[in-house]
Amino acid sequence: MGNIINKEAVKAYKYIQKGGVILYPTDTIWGLGCDATNCVAVEKIYSIKKRNMKTPMLSLVKNHSMIKSFSDNPANIISDVLDGLIEPTTVIYPKGKNLCKHILSEDKSVGFRIPNNKFCLELISLMNKPLVSTSANIHKEAFPNSFIEINNHILKQVDYVVNLPRYNWSIKPSSVIKIDEFGNFSKIR
C-alpha cells in the first residue's frame, strides 16, 4: 500500500504544481485541495463549491514547523495545543502569513490541521506548503459520507481524483478550536 500511496502523492503533486485542484481522501472526510499559496487554485475551489470567498478554508500541514512558517504565533502556543489533541482537530491561529488571502478570515486568522493520513503527509512533504482541505461538497449541502455520495458537479470540475481506496476512515469533519492572540481557546465545532 505504501508504494501506491507514494505514486498517488506524486501524481497529485504534479497537478497541484500546475495550479490544479484535487479530490482526495483525508483522515476525516473526502476533500478538495490545492496549494494554499496559489490564489488562482484557491479561487477555483470556491467556484467548484459555489462558496463565498469570504468564508475561509483550512489547510493541512505536515508538522509544527510548517505552522510556524505560515502563521505568526509563539512556538509554545502551537506545541501546547497540538500536543494535547486526541481526535482530528483544526486549530485556528490568530495571524496567517505567506498564504493566499482568500483562505484567511477577515481578522487574518488561519486554520491548520496535521492529518493522521500517510497520503496527505506524503503530498504535503512534496509540496512543502500547506494543502487546502475543504469538504468535497457544494456549499450548504451535506458532507459526503463516502466517495459515491460526492456530487457529480464536483467530480467533473476537479483536475485529478486521487486513486486510493474510496472509503473513509471517518465520516465526520474535524473538530475546530480557535486560539486568540493571548492564547485563549474557544471551541467552534
C-alpha positions in Angstrom: 0.0 0.0 0.0 2.9 2.4 0.7 4.1 2.3 -2.9 0.6 3.1 -4.2 0.3 6.0 -1.7 3.6 7.4 -2.9 2.7 7.1 -6.6 -0.6 8.8 -6.0 1.0 11.6 -4.0 3.5 12.2 -6.9 0.6 12.3 -9.4 -1.5 14.7 -7.2 1.6 16.9 -6.7 2.1 17.3 -10.4 -1.5 18.6 -10.8 -1.0 20.9 -7.7 2.2 22.3 -9.1 0.3 23.4 -12.2 -2.3 25.2 -10.1 -4.8 22.3 -10.2 -7.4 21.2 -7.7 -7.5 17.6 -6.5 -10.2 15.4 -4.8 -8.6 13.2 -2.2 -9.3 11.2 1.0 -8.1 12.7 4.3 -8.2 11.2 7.7 -11.7 12.6 8.2 -13.8 13.1 5.0 -13.1 13.4 1.3 -11.7 16.8 0.5 -10.9 19.3 -2.3 -7.3 20.5 -2.2 -4.8 22.8 -3.8 -1.7 24.8 -3.0 -2.7 27.2 -0.2 -0.4 29.8 -1.5 -1.9 29.8 -5.1 -4.8 32.2 -5.2 -6.0 31.1 -8.7 -6.3 27.5 -7.5 -8.0 28.6 -4.2 -10.5 30.6 -6.3 -11.2 27.5 -8.4 -12.1 25.6 -5.2 -14.5 28.4 -4.2 -16.1 28.2 -7.6 -16.4 24.4 -7.6 -18.1 24.5 -4.1 -20.2 27.6 -5.1 -19.0 29.2 -1.9 -18.5 32.8 -1.0 -14.8 33.7 -0.9 -15.3 35.5 2.5 -15.7 32.0 4.1 -12.2 30.9 5.0 -10.9 27.4 4.3 -8.5 25.3 6.4 -5.2 23.8 5.3 -3.4 20.6 6.1 0.3 20.9 7.2 2.9 18.3 8.0 4.2 19.5 11.4 4.6 22.3 14.0 7.4 23.9 11.9 5.2 24.4 8.9 2.6 26.0 11.1 5.3 28.4 12.4 6.2 29.2 8.7 2.7 30.2 7.8 1.4 31.9 11.0 2.7 34.5 13.4 2.3 32.7 16.7 4.5 31.9 19.6 6.0 28.4 19.3 4.9 27.4 22.8 1.2 28.0 21.9 1.5 25.8 18.9 3.3 23.0 20.7 1.0 23.2 23.8 -2.2 23.0 21.7 -1.1 20.3 19.3 0.5 18.0 21.9 -2.8 17.7 23.7 -5.1 16.8 20.8 -6.5 13.3 20.5 -9.1 13.5 17.7 -8.6 15.2 14.3 -8.8 18.9 15.2 -8.3 22.0 13.1 -6.7 24.8 15.1 -7.4 28.4 14.1 -4.4 30.6 14.8 -4.6 34.4 15.1 -2.4 35.5 12.2 -1.8 33.7 8.9 1.1 34.7 6.6 2.6 33.7 3.2 -0.8 32.2 2.1 -3.5 33.1 -0.4 -5.6 35.9 1.2 -8.8 34.0 0.4 -8.2 31.3 2.9 -7.7 33.7 5.8 -10.6 35.1 7.9 -11.4 38.8 7.9 -9.3 39.1 11.1 -6.4 37.3 9.2 -6.7 34.1 11.3 -6.0 30.8 9.7 -7.0 27.2 10.3 -4.4 24.4 10.2 -4.6 20.6 10.9 -1.9 18.0 10.9 -3.6 15.0 9.4 -3.1 11.4 10.5 -3.0 10.1 6.9 0.0 8.8 5.0 -1.1 10.1 1.6 -1.8 13.6 2.9 1.5 13.8 4.7 3.4 12.5 1.7 1.8 15.1 -0.6 2.4 17.9 1.8 6.0 16.9 2.1 6.4 17.0 -1.7 4.7 20.4 -1.8 6.5 21.8 1.2 3.5 24.1 1.6 0.1 23.8 3.2 -2.6 21.9 1.3 -6.1 23.4 1.2 -8.6 20.9 2.7 -12.2 21.7 2.4 -15.1 19.2 2.3 -16.0 17.8 -1.1 -19.5 19.2 -1.2 -21.4 22.1 -2.7 -21.7 24.9 -0.1 -24.5 24.2 2.3 -25.0 20.6 1.1 -24.3 17.7 3.5 -20.8 16.3 3.7 -20.4 13.2 1.6 -20.2 10.1 3.9 -18.4 8.2 1.1 -16.9 8.7 -2.3 -20.1 7.6 -4.1 -22.0 10.4 -2.4 -19.8 13.2 -3.9 -21.8 15.4 -6.2 -21.1 14.8 -9.9 -20.6 18.5 -10.4 -17.5 18.3 -8.2 -16.2 15.2 -9.9 -16.3 16.9 -13.3 -14.7 20.2 -12.0 -11.5 18.8 -10.3 -8.3 18.3 -12.2 -7.5 15.0 -10.5 -9.2 12.4 -8.4 -6.8 10.6 -6.2 -7.0 6.9 -6.9 -6.9 5.4 -3.4 -9.4 3.2 -1.7 -12.7 5.0 -1.9 -13.8 4.8 1.7 -13.2 7.0 4.7 -11.6 6.2 8.0 -14.0 8.6 9.5 -17.3 10.2 8.2 -17.2 13.4 10.2 -15.2 16.6 9.7 -12.5 17.6 12.2 -13.3 19.4 15.4 -12.3 23.1 15.3 -10.8 25.2 18.1 -9.7 28.8 17.9 -6.8 30.5 19.7 -6.8 34.2 20.1 -3.6 36.3 20.2 -3.5 36.0 24.0 -3.5 32.1 23.9 -7.2 31.8 25.0 -9.1 28.9 23.5 -12.7 28.5 22.3 -14.4 25.5 20.7 -16.0 26.3 17.3 -17.2 22.8 16.2 
